[in-house]
Structures are given as C-alpha cells and as structure tokens.
Amino acid sequence: MALKLKVPNIMCSDCAQTITESITTMEPDAKVDVDVQAKTVSVESAASEETIKQAITAAGYTIEGYQ
C-alpha cells in the first residue's frame, strides 16, 4: 500500500530520520521517503494506514487531518 501523509512539524533531516526509524521499527520492509521541504512522508508498506500513522504520532509528530 502506498501512502502519502502531510506532517507539518517536520523541520530537518533529523526529523526525517526519526520518522523513518519509527516506521521501519514497526514494519522493517517499509519503503519510507520523507520530504523535509514539502513536509510529507511517503510510505510503501504492507502495514495498515492506521499502523503507519500511529508510528509517526508515537515519534512525536502530527499528521494533518489525523488526531
């Protein structure tokens, strides 16, 4: 499943690394691409959308339109 999420509080490459590690810890086969400039996270994974969103929020980031 391919998923693209808007994460407005991505500020730098360290943020990108933290998000990538959080997702790949839960789903080791996930392909994660974080665009710091566009503040987006693209994920290709077998995991559910909810699982990916939980990994990002658990890392301390917010997802636009997601509580």
Protein Blocks (a to p, Z undefined) as FASTA:
>chain_A
ZZddddfkbfbfklmmmmmmmmmmmmmmbccdddfklopacdddfbdfklmmmmmmmnop
acehiZZ
